């Protein structure tokens, strides 16, 4: 879930804050920080003072509009299911026969769904103008697809058009409509993998994604973990450093057609617990990767060269997740 709407007026609560600490630097110097907040909705009631929001998107930047509800953990079918596939919720059986209830999610239960709801037609139009991502050619597919007969088979087609934000990558747009613009200056879209159905691993993609420092060949779903780590790294690089020169050249046409890349009023970036929603990552795994990547980012800070403060600001729905994330970051920074 992305929001607890019945508690939507509850103010976000700060759980923990961690700062970078370069040797010999005055405490008045600009620093990096990681904050963990409990928030009823990171989109509409997120931690205060943030200029950008990281949105767990899909490779086509369409939002969840193609399906009124879908299976938690995927995979996404290659074509629109028929309305008579199930006697109550017609799309269920086309998602591998999953039952309705906790296994199903509606668009408004996801961060991506709320972002597109509040970003409106303006955000939808801007996402439509985003060009094919420069890294799209490295991917054979964007997900695996379940097959009851043969275990797992791969989906090679792109059911919703060209790949604008491949799994593990990130792109930036404006917030779109006034409702979302009143809270954020920019939206950083990133596509987490489905935990059980990541893209096909190839040598080229292996080199592109990197993140090998967290890989353990004996751990389950290590490729999905690496891709989720890449989501954090790509999002933070784009939010704090901007688009690369190569990407800027390749996407110059779409950049000319859509509004200029938004300027951030500050360097506080709101981010949900990536992968823990419809992408099907177990919460403990999602928390672990969030802690690893945020502590790595904090430890890599060079306070001597910072011109303004930078902050990762987690907005988490559940107190338990916020507490666990805070404890893991504290442990990793010791």
C-alpha positions in Angstrom: 0.0 0.0 0.0 1.1 3.6 -0.7 -1.2 5.4 1.7 -3.4 5.0 4.8 -6.1 7.4 3.6 -8.2 7.3 6.7 -5.2 8.8 8.6 -4.3 11.1 5.9 -4.2 14.2 8.1 -1.7 12.7 10.6 1.6 14.7 10.4 4.7 12.7 9.3 6.9 11.7 12.3 10.7 11.7 12.2 12.1 8.4 13.5 15.8 8.9 13.0 18.4 11.1 11.3 22.0 10.3 10.3 24.7 12.7 9.2 27.9 12.4 7.3 31.1 13.2 9.2 34.3 13.9 7.3 37.4 14.2 9.6 38.5 17.7 10.4 35.3 19.4 9.1 33.4 22.0 11.1 29.9 21.0 12.2 28.8 24.1 10.4 29.9 22.7 7.1 27.4 21.4 4.5 26.7 17.7 5.0 24.8 14.8 3.7 22.1 13.2 5.8 19.6 10.4 5.8 16.2 10.8 7.5 13.6 8.1 8.2 10.0 9.3 8.6 6.7 7.5 9.1 4.2 9.1 6.7 0.6 8.2 5.8 1.4 8.9 2.2 4.7 9.9 0.7 3.0 11.5 -2.3 0.3 13.7 -0.6 1.5 13.8 3.0 5.2 13.2 2.8 8.1 14.4 5.0 8.4 18.2 5.0 10.6 20.4 2.9 11.4 17.9 0.0 12.0 19.2 -3.5 11.8 15.9 -5.4 10.0 12.6 -5.1 11.4 9.2 -6.3 8.6 7.4 -8.0 8.7 3.6 -8.5 7.5 3.5 -12.0 7.2 1.1 -14.9 9.5 0.9 -18.0 6.9 2.8 -20.2 6.1 5.6 -17.7 2.4 4.9 -18.2 1.4 4.6 -14.5 -0.8 1.7 -13.6 -3.6 3.0 -15.8 -3.5 0.0 -18.2 -5.0 -2.3 -15.5 -7.6 -1.5 -12.8 -5.9 -3.9 -10.5 -3.0 -6.3 -10.7 -1.1 -9.0 -8.8 1.4 -8.0 -6.2 4.8 -9.3 -7.4 3.7 -9.5 -11.1 4.6 -10.3 -13.7 2.7 -7.9 -16.0 0.9 -9.8 -18.8 2.0 -8.9 -22.4 -1.5 -7.9 -23.4 -4.7 -6.6 -21.8 -6.6 -9.6 -20.2 -10.2 -10.2 -21.2 -12.9 -9.0 -18.9 -14.4 -12.4 -18.5 -11.2 -14.1 -17.2 -12.6 -14.3 -13.7 -16.2 -14.4 -12.5 -15.8 -11.5 -10.0 -12.5 -9.7 -10.8 -12.0 -10.4 -14.5 -8.3 -9.9 -14.7 -7.2 -12.2 -11.9 -6.7 -15.5 -13.8 -4.5 -13.8 -16.4 -2.1 -12.9 -13.7 -1.3 -16.6 -13.0 -4.5 -17.4 -11.2 -3.8 -15.3 -8.1 -6.7 -14.8 -5.7 -8.2 -11.4 -4.9 -7.5 -9.8 -1.5 -4.0 -9.2 -0.2 -2.5 -10.6 -3.4 -4.1 -7.9 -5.5 -3.4 -4.1 -5.6 -5.4 -1.2 -7.1 -3.6 1.7 -8.8 -4.5 4.1 -6.0 -2.7 1.8 -3.5 0.7 2.4 -5.2 3.0 5.4 -5.2 3.1 5.4 -9.0 -0.7 5.4 -9.2 -1.0 8.3 -6.8 1.8 10.2 -8.6 -0.1 9.9 -11.9 -3.4 10.6 -10.3 -2.2 13.9 -8.8 0.2 14.7 -11.7 -2.8 14.6 -14.0 -2.9 15.0 -17.8 0.2 17.3 -17.8 2.4 14.6 -16.2 0.9 11.9 -18.5 1.7 14.1 -21.5 5.2 14.8 -20.4 5.9 11.1 -19.8 4.6 10.5 -23.3 7.3 12.8 -24.7 10.1 11.0 -23.0 12.3 9.3 -25.6 13.6 5.7 -25.6 16.2 5.4 -22.9 19.8 5.2 -24.1 20.3 1.9 -22.2 17.2 0.2 -23.5 19.2 -1.7 -26.1 21.1 -3.6 -23.5 17.9 -5.4 -22.3 16.4 -8.5 -23.9 13.2 -8.0 -21.9 11.9 -6.0 -18.9 10.6 -8.9 -16.9 10.2 -12.7 -16.9 6.7 -14.1 -17.3 5.3 -17.1 -15.4 4.4 -20.2 -17.3 2.5 -23.0 -15.5 3.8 -25.6 -18.0 7.5 -24.8 -18.3 8.3 -22.9 -15.1 9.5 -19.6 -16.5 9.6 -18.1 -19.9 10.6 -14.7 -21.1 8.6 -11.9 -22.5 10.4 -10.3 -25.4 7.9 -7.8 -26.6 7.1 -4.4 -25.1 3.3 -4.4 -24.6 3.0 -0.7 -24.0 5.5 0.8 -26.4 9.1 1.9 -26.2 11.2 1.5 -23.1 11.7 4.9 -21.5 12.9 3.9 -18.1 14.4 0.4 -18.1 14.5 -1.7 -14.9 17.2 -0.4 -12.7 17.4 3.0 -14.4 15.9 6.4 -13.7 14.6 9.5 -15.5 13.3 12.8 -14.3 10.2 14.9 -15.2 8.3 17.8 -13.7 5.5 17.0 -11.3 2.9 17.7 -13.9 -0.3 19.2 -12.5 -0.7 21.9 -9.9 -1.7 19.4 -7.1 1.6 17.6 -7.2 3.6 20.7 -8.2 2.5 22.3 -4.9 4.6 19.6 -3.1 7.5 18.8 -5.3 9.7 20.5 -8.0 10.5 17.2 -9.8 9.7 13.5 -10.0 12.5 11.0 -10.4 11.0 7.9 -12.0 12.8 4.6 -11.5 11.7 1.1 -12.3 12.3 -1.6 -9.7 12.4 -5.3 -10.9 9.7 -7.8 -10.0 11.4 -9.8 -7.2 10.7 -13.1 -8.8 10.6 -12.0 -12.5 13.6 -9.7 -13.2 14.9 -9.0 -16.7 17.1 -11.6 -18.4 20.7 -11.3 -17.1 23.2 -10.8 -20.0 26.9 -10.0 -20.0 26.2 -6.5 -21.3 23.5 -5.8 -18.8 25.6 -7.2 -16.0 28.3 -4.6 -16.8 25.8 -1.8 -17.2 24.1 -2.4 -13.8 27.2 -3.0 -11.7 26.3 -3.0 -8.0 28.3 -6.2 -7.6 29.4 -5.2 -4.1 26.1 -6.4 -2.7 25.8 -9.6 -4.7 26.2 -12.9 -3.0 25.8 -15.9 -5.3 24.4 -18.0 -2.5 21.6 -15.6 -1.7 18.2 -15.9 -3.3 17.3 -13.5 -6.1 20.7 -11.8 -6.1 20.1 -10.3 -9.6 16.8 -8.7 -8.4 18.7 -7.3 -5.4 21.3 -5.8 -7.7 18.7 -4.2 -9.9 16.9 -2.6 -6.9 20.3 -1.3 -5.7 20.8 0.3 -9.1 17.4 2.0 -8.8 18.6 3.8 -5.7 22.0 4.7 -7.2 20.6 5.9 -10.5 17.8 7.9 -8.8 20.2 9.6 -6.3 22.7 10.4 -9.0 20.0 11.9 -11.2 18.4 13.8 -8.3 21.6 15.3 -6.9 23.9 15.5 -10.0 21.6 15.7 -13.0 21.3 13.9 -16.3 24.5 12.6 -17.9 25.9 14.2 -21.0 25.3 11.1 -23.2 21.7 10.8 -22.1 21.2 14.5 -22.6 22.3 14.2 -26.2 20.3 11.1 -27.0 17.1 12.6 -25.5 17.6 16.1 -26.8 14.5 16.0 -29.1 12.1 14.9 -26.3 13.7 17.5 -24.0 13.0 20.2 -26.5 9.4 19.2 -26.9 8.6 18.9 -23.2 9.2 21.6 -20.4 12.7 22.3 -19.3 14.2 19.9 -16.7 13.0 21.3 -13.3 15.2 23.2 -11.0 15.2 21.9 -7.4 14.6 24.4 -4.6 16.7 22.3 -2.2 18.5 18.9 -2.1 16.0 17.0 0.0 14.8 14.0 -1.9 11.7 12.0 -0.7 11.8 8.3 -1.4 9.5 5.4 -0.5 10.6 1.9 0.3 11.4 0.8 -3.3 10.3 -2.7 -4.4 8.2 -3.4 -1.3 4.8 -2.8 -3.0 3.6 -4.3 -6.3 7.1 -5.4 -7.3 6.9 -8.1 -4.6 10.1 -7.7 -2.6 9.7 -9.0 0.9 9.8 -6.1 3.3 12.9 -7.3 5.1 14.8 -7.5 1.8 13.6 -4.1 0.7 14.6 -2.6 4.0 18.0 -4.2 3.8 18.8 -2.8 0.3 17.5 0.7 1.3 19.8 0.6 4.3 22.8 -0.6 2.3 22.4 2.0 -0.4 21.6 5.0 1.9 24.5 4.2 4.2 26.8 3.8 1.2 25.7 7.1 -0.1 26.2 8.7 3.3 29.7 7.2 3.7 30.8 8.3 0.3 30.1 12.0 1.1 33.0 14.5 0.8 31.9 17.4 3.0 34.8 19.5 1.7 33.3 19.7 -1.7 29.6 20.1 -0.9 28.0 23.5 -1.7 24.7 22.7 -0.1 23.2 20.1 2.1 21.9 16.9 0.6 19.4 14.6 2.2 17.7 11.3 1.5 14.3 11.4 3.2 12.5 8.1 3.5 8.8 8.3 3.9 7.6 4.9 5.1 4.0 3.7 5.7 4.6 1.3 8.6 6.3 2.1 12.0 7.9 -1.4 11.9 9.6 -0.8 8.6 10.8 2.7 9.7 12.3 1.2 12.9 14.0 -1.6 11.2 15.4 0.7 8.5 16.8 3.0 11.2 18.4 0.2 13.1 20.0 -1.3 10.0 21.4 2.1 8.9 22.8 2.7 12.4 24.4 -0.7 12.4 26.0 -0.2 8.9 27.4 3.2 9.9 29.1 1.9 13.1 
